[in-house]
């Protein structure tokens, strides 16, 4: 009996030394429930995307447009207090510079918001002189140039270009004085792929829904 005691001690020590290196907390959770929980956690990003994104800090295009506006305003020379600024859509550098995109539209809208919060007088040249009432809704904005004023008191304009990159989108923006075409200030930022794809995937989903309907 005395000879068995050292053997048992050695066996117990061996079990401790061969235990897991990570800090694992053992619980009384049944194996079936534990396996189901692990599968749910592993598939959370695919089977429950809404729940996954609610648990993550949200970064959107707005964060990058805000950086652009702040950089433009920090670099600009003193603007006239009442000088109106217009914001146009961003276009891709390899295009004819007259082709819009969902990302470009949203980025310009975000810059309008940030400029207004910055105290810059922004003129929305897409606003008509009337409210157009239709079965689909009531609208005051238009992209039909025939419905807009030909001349507006715009002294400065913010525009820019986008360049596709393997890891995202490079955005260059500039504040231009209309009459002299002089670049008053310039700014740039890099938007990662997952931010760009978030808008593109949403647009594709809406397009598919319209086709199915």
GULUMNU-187339 format. One record per residue (C-alpha): residue number from 0; residue in three letters; chain; x, y, z. Coordinates in Angstrom, 2 decimals. Each point is the difference from the previous one (the first is absolute). Layout:
// GULUMNU-187339
(NUM, ALA, A, (X, Y, Z));
...
//
This chain:
// GULUMNU-187339
(0, UNK, A, (0.00, 0.00, 0.00));
(1, UNK, A, (2.87, 2.32, 0.79));
(2, UNK, A, (1.41, -0.59, -3.48));
(3, UNK, A, (-3.23, 1.05, -1.68));
(4, UNK, A, (-0.11, 3.44, 1.60));
(5, UNK, A, (3.05, 1.50, -1.83));
(6, UNK, A, (-1.31, -1.42, -3.26));
(7, UNK, A, (-3.35, 1.69, 0.46));
(8, UNK, A, (1.69, 3.29, 0.88));
(9, UNK, A, (2.09, -0.17, -3.17));
(10, UNK, A, (-3.05, -0.71, -2.11));
(11, UNK, A, (-1.85, 2.96, 1.47));
(12, UNK, A, (3.00, 2.29, -0.58));
(13, UNK, A, (0.19, -1.17, -3.58));
(14, UNK, A, (-3.65, 0.89, -0.55));
(15, UNK, A, (0.58, 3.49, 1.33));
(16, UNK, A, (3.07, 0.57, -2.18));
(17, UNK, A, (-1.81, -1.15, -3.11));
(18, UNK, A, (-2.97, 2.27, 0.62));
(19, UNK, A, (-0.98, 2.81, -2.41));
(20, UNK, A, (2.31, 3.03, -0.12));
(21, UNK, A, (-2.82, 2.53, -0.54));
(22, UNK, A, (-2.09, 1.33, 2.83));
(23, UNK, A, (-3.16, -2.05, -0.32));
(24, UNK, A, (-2.80, 0.21, 2.53));
(25, UNK, A, (-1.82, -3.29, 0.47));
(26, UNK, A, (-3.74, 0.22, 0.58));
(27, UNK, A, (-2.80, -2.42, 0.51));
(28, UNK, A, (-1.50, 0.82, -3.42));
(29, UNK, A, (-1.22, -3.15, -1.74));
(30, UNK, A, (2.12, -0.95, -3.08));
(31, UNK, A, (-2.97, 0.27, -2.38));
(32, UNK, A, (-0.83, 3.54, 1.11));
(33, UNK, A, (3.67, 1.01, -0.06));
(34, UNK, A, (0.40, -1.30, -3.58));
(35, UNK, A, (-3.09, 1.89, -1.11));
(36, UNK, A, (1.25, 3.22, 1.59));
(37, UNK, A, (3.40, -0.30, -1.69));
(38, UNK, A, (-1.62, -0.59, -3.40));
(39, UNK, A, (-2.18, 3.07, 0.45));
(40, UNK, A, (3.00, 2.16, 0.90));
(41, UNK, A, (2.02, -1.26, -2.96));
(42, UNK, A, (-2.82, 0.62, -2.45));
(43, UNK, A, (-1.10, 3.31, 1.48));
(44, UNK, A, (1.48, 2.09, -2.79));
(45, UNK, A, (-1.95, -1.95, -2.67));
(46, UNK, A, (-3.18, -1.32, 1.57));
(47, UNK, A, (-0.78, 3.08, 2.11));
(48, UNK, A, (1.72, 3.05, -1.56));
(49, UNK, A, (-2.32, 2.50, 1.66));
(50, UNK, A, (0.88, -1.31, 3.46));
(51, UNK, A, (3.69, -0.07, -0.91));
(52, UNK, A, (0.10, 3.63, -1.14));
(53, UNK, A, (-1.99, 1.18, 3.01));
(54, UNK, A, (2.81, -1.30, 2.18));
(55, UNK, A, (2.73, 1.75, -2.00));
(56, UNK, A, (1.01, 3.70, -0.02));
(57, UNK, A, (-1.49, 1.50, -3.17));
(58, UNK, A, (2.24, 1.97, -2.34));
(59, UNK, A, (-1.67, 1.49, -3.08));
(60, UNK, A, (0.85, 2.26, -2.93));
(61, UNK, A, (-1.02, 2.95, 2.17));
(62, UNK, A, (3.16, -0.34, 2.09));
(63, UNK, A, (2.19, 0.44, -3.08));
(64, UNK, A, (-2.01, 2.90, -1.44));
(65, UNK, A, (0.34, 1.75, 3.35));
(66, UNK, A, (3.77, -0.39, -0.17));
(67, UNK, A, (0.01, 1.48, -3.52));
(68, UNK, A, (-2.05, 3.03, 1.03));
(69, UNK, A, (2.11, 0.69, 3.07));
(70, UNK, A, (3.20, -0.15, -2.05));
(71, UNK, A, (-1.45, 2.28, -2.68));
(72, UNK, A, (-1.09, 2.56, 2.57));
(73, UNK, A, (3.32, -0.08, 1.85));
(74, UNK, A, (1.94, 0.73, -3.18));
(75, UNK, A, (-2.28, 2.53, -1.64));
(76, UNK, A, (0.67, 3.70, 0.00));
(77, UNK, A, (-2.61, 2.24, 1.60));
(78, UNK, A, (-3.24, -0.39, -1.95));
(79, UNK, A, (-2.54, 2.74, -0.34));
(80, UNK, A, (-2.53, -0.27, 2.80));
(81, UNK, A, (-2.96, -0.07, -2.39));
(82, UNK, A, (1.68, -1.74, -2.94));
(83, UNK, A, (-2.04, -3.04, -1.01));
(84, UNK, A, (1.68, -3.39, -0.39));
(85, UNK, A, (-1.36, -2.77, -2.22));
(86, UNK, A, (0.92, -3.68, 0.22));
(87, UNK, A, (0.04, -2.19, -3.11));
(88, UNK, A, (0.15, -3.77, -0.30));
(89, UNK, A, (3.33, -1.77, -0.05));
(90, UNK, A, (0.95, -1.77, -3.23));
(91, UNK, A, (2.50, -2.74, -0.82));
(92, UNK, A, (3.32, 1.16, -1.43));
(93, UNK, A, (-0.16, -2.51, -2.87));
(94, UNK, A, (-3.46, 1.16, -1.10));
(95, UNK, A, (-1.17, 2.94, -2.08));
(96, UNK, A, (-0.60, 1.87, 3.28));
(97, UNK, A, (-3.73, 0.18, -0.65));
(98, UNK, A, (-1.04, -3.42, 1.29));
(99, UNK, A, (-1.44, -0.25, 3.47));
(100, UNK, A, (-0.04, -2.89, 2.46));
(101, UNK, A, (-1.75, -0.87, 3.23));
(102, UNK, A, (3.20, 0.51, 1.98));
(103, UNK, A, (0.67, 3.38, -1.64));
(104, UNK, A, (-3.56, 1.17, 0.63));
(105, UNK, A, (0.06, -1.04, 3.64));
(106, UNK, A, (3.44, 1.50, 0.62));
(107, UNK, A, (-1.08, 3.40, -1.34));
(108, UNK, A, (-3.18, -0.07, 2.09));
(109, UNK, A, (2.07, -0.81, 3.07));
(110, UNK, A, (2.32, 2.93, -0.73));
(111, UNK, A, (-2.98, 2.37, -0.21));
(112, UNK, A, (-1.00, -1.06, 3.49));
(113, UNK, A, (3.51, 0.43, 1.40));
(114, UNK, A, (0.47, 3.39, -1.68));
(115, UNK, A, (-3.24, 1.23, 1.51));
(116, UNK, A, (1.09, -1.19, 3.44));
(117, UNK, A, (3.30, 1.80, -0.61));
(118, UNK, A, (-1.87, 3.28, -0.55));
(119, UNK, A, (0.64, 0.24, -3.74));
(120, UNK, A, (-2.90, 1.46, -2.07));
(121, UNK, A, (-0.90, -2.78, -2.45));
(122, UNK, A, (-2.30, 0.54, -2.97));
(123, UNK, A, (-2.01, -2.98, -1.23));
(124, UNK, A, (-0.26, 0.65, -3.72));
(125, UNK, A, (-2.21, -3.08, -0.49));
(126, UNK, A, (-2.89, 1.68, 1.84));
(127, UNK, A, (-2.84, 1.14, -2.28));
(128, UNK, A, (-2.37, 2.94, 0.49));
(129, UNK, A, (-2.95, -2.27, 0.69));
(130, UNK, A, (-1.01, -3.24, 1.68));
(131, UNK, A, (-0.78, -2.77, -2.49));
(132, UNK, A, (-2.84, -2.17, 1.29));
(133, UNK, A, (-0.14, -3.50, -1.48));
(134, UNK, A, (-1.63, -3.33, 0.92));
(135, UNK, A, (3.43, -1.16, 1.21));
(136, UNK, A, (0.58, 2.98, 2.30));
(137, UNK, A, (0.60, 3.74, 0.22));
(138, UNK, A, (3.33, 1.33, -1.25));
(139, UNK, A, (1.85, 3.29, -0.23));
(140, UNK, A, (3.34, -1.28, -1.33));
(141, UNK, A, (0.62, -0.80, -3.66));
(142, UNK, A, (2.83, -1.13, -2.28));
(143, UNK, A, (-1.75, 1.39, -3.07));
(144, UNK, A, (1.93, 3.17, -0.90));
(145, UNK, A, (-3.09, 1.42, -1.73));
(146, UNK, A, (-1.73, 0.18, 3.39));
(147, UNK, A, (2.89, 1.86, 1.65));
(148, UNK, A, (1.18, 3.58, -0.12));
(149, UNK, A, (2.62, 0.76, -2.63));
(150, UNK, A, (1.84, 2.52, 2.17));
(151, UNK, A, (0.71, -0.30, 3.69));
(152, UNK, A, (2.16, 2.03, 2.42));
(153, UNK, A, (2.63, -2.70, 0.39));
(154, UNK, A, (3.56, 1.21, 0.59));
(155, UNK, A, (1.68, -3.22, 1.11));
(156, UNK, A, (-0.52, -3.63, -0.87));
(157, UNK, A, (1.26, -3.20, 1.60));
(158, UNK, A, (0.64, -2.82, -2.42));
(159, UNK, A, (2.29, -2.98, -0.22));
(160, UNK, A, (1.00, -3.26, -1.59));
(161, UNK, A, (0.17, -3.63, 1.08));
(162, UNK, A, (2.58, -2.62, -0.96));
(163, UNK, A, (-0.54, -3.71, 0.50));
(164, UNK, A, (2.72, -1.73, 1.98));
(165, UNK, A, (0.53, -3.66, 0.81));
(166, UNK, A, (-0.80, 0.65, 3.66));
(167, UNK, A, (-2.56, 2.78, -0.33));
(168, UNK, A, (-0.80, 3.35, -1.54));
(169, UNK, A, (2.29, 3.04, -0.12));
(170, UNK, A, (-1.99, 3.23, 0.20));
(171, UNK, A, (1.46, 3.38, -0.98));
(172, UNK, A, (-2.09, 3.12, 0.63));
(173, UNK, A, (0.62, 3.69, -0.56));
(174, UNK, A, (-1.60, 3.34, 0.66));
(175, UNK, A, (0.00, 2.12, -3.19));
(176, UNK, A, (-0.84, 3.64, -0.56));
(177, UNK, A, (-2.39, -0.03, -2.96));
(178, UNK, A, (0.96, 3.23, -1.80));
(179, UNK, A, (3.78, -0.51, 0.16));
(180, UNK, A, (0.04, -3.85, 0.05));
(181, UNK, A, (2.58, 0.32, 2.78));
(182, UNK, A, (0.37, -2.89, 2.43));
(183, UNK, A, (-0.45, 1.53, 3.42));
(184, UNK, A, (0.66, -3.19, 1.97));
(185, UNK, A, (0.29, -3.73, -0.58));
(186, UNK, A, (-0.48, -3.14, 2.06));
(187, UNK, A, (0.17, -3.74, -0.39));
(188, UNK, A, (-1.03, -3.14, 1.81));
(189, UNK, A, (0.02, -3.75, -0.52));
(190, UNK, A, (-3.23, -1.96, 0.42));
(191, UNK, A, (0.52, -3.72, 0.68));
(192, UNK, A, (-1.69, -2.63, -2.13));
(193, UNK, A, (-2.48, -1.16, 2.62));
(194, UNK, A, (-1.43, 3.53, 0.28));
(195, UNK, A, (-0.40, 0.29, -3.78));
(196, UNK, A, (-1.48, -3.48, -0.33));
(197, UNK, A, (-2.57, 0.73, 2.71));
(198, UNK, A, (-1.65, 2.56, -2.30));
(199, UNK, A, (0.47, -2.02, -3.18));
(200, UNK, A, (-1.48, -3.17, 1.49));
(201, UNK, A, (-3.01, 1.91, 1.28));
(202, UNK, A, (-0.54, 1.47, -3.49));
(203, UNK, A, (0.21, -3.47, -1.56));
(204, UNK, A, (-2.50, -1.39, 2.49));
(205, UNK, A, (-2.47, 2.77, -0.75));
(206, UNK, A, (0.44, -0.53, -3.75));
(207, UNK, A, (-0.69, -3.73, 0.37));
(208, UNK, A, (-3.11, 0.70, 2.04));
(209, UNK, A, (-1.32, 2.34, -2.67));
(210, UNK, A, (0.63, -2.61, -2.69));
(211, UNK, A, (-1.70, -2.74, 2.01));
(212, UNK, A, (-2.97, 2.24, 0.72));
//
